[in-house]
Amino acid sequence: GAVVSQHPSWVICKSGTSVKIECRSLDFQATTMFWYRQFPKQSLMLMATSNEGSKATYEQGVEKDKFLINHASLTLSTLTVTSAHPEDSSFYICSARTGSSYNSPLHFGNGTRLTVT
Amino acid sequence: RKEVEQDPGPFNVPEGATVAFNCTYSNSASQSFFWYRQDCRKEPKLLMSVYSSGNEDGRFTAQLNRASQYISLLIRDSKLSDSATYLCVVNRRGSQGNLIFGKGTKLSVKP
């Protein structure tokens, strides 16, 4: 069964509005979660690493003021796309690992398909 | 050079065929390797980890060649349900486990 739950699965919003995406770890605690983005026919690209109780680490080229990440508990991380624009339309996916080793695989949420009109 | 490179395909094969996917990675310090499968408009799902000695899981066999920085996935006796995009995934050097994904190889198994 799923170990990472993401909500909503899809969202359509108007340009200029903000959208919040939730990512929850089920039955395990995730001190670290990862947020990815995937454009059509492209590979998943890491946006940021979300750390419980501290600031997220953003990848180069990702605007931290536009993509706000909050990891307030060991089972919940949120990504807020602020002032969304059509170019932000993408598939956003969160992930976490159930194992303690960084060599253990990631498990992904079901993803959120964002369309900005 | 991209960190993880794969042949994008598509690979169109008949049911029952054996198909092999290749992947190369550029960071020689990479330590963990995986194959994920992604169905259209869905999230990636772990297919198998790849170990240095090579490993098998049913019809799937994964191989790693560290010297050549090359990973492979072999699928025997292809099923219609194997149709998907297969992602080669490598961990980033010195990271806490941030994974780098290839673009994926699309497989289409036909009746």
Boltz contact constraints between the chains, C-beta under 6 A:
constraints:
  - contact:
      token1: [A, 43]
      token2: [B, 101]
      max_distance: 6.0
  - contact:
      token1: [A, 43]
      token2: [B, 103]
      max_distance: 6.0
  - contact:
      token1: [A, 44]
      token2: [B, 101]
      max_distance: 6.0
  - contact:
      token1: [A, 46]
      token2: [B, 98]
      max_distance: 6.0
  - contact:
      token1: [A, 93]
      token2: [B, 43]
      max_distance: 6.0
  - contact:
      token1: [A, 102]
      token2: [B, 96]
      max_distance: 6.0
  - contact:
      token1: [A, 102]
      token2: [B, 97]
      max_distance: 6.0
  - contact:
      token1: [A, 103]
      token2: [B, 32]
      max_distance: 6.0
  - contact:
      token1: [A, 105]
      token2: [B, 34]
      max_distance: 6.0
  - contact:
      token1: [A, 105]
      token2: [B, 46]
      max_distance: 6.0
  - contact:
      token1: [A, 106]
      token2: [B, 99]
      max_distance: 6.0
  - contact:
      token1: [A, 108]
      token2: [B, 43]
      max_distance: 6.0
  - contact:
      token1: [A, 108]
      token2: [B, 44]
      max_distance: 6.0
  - contact:
      token1: [A, 110]
      token2: [B, 43]
      max_distance: 6.0
  - contact:
      token1: [A, 111]
      token2: [B, 43]
      max_distance: 6.0
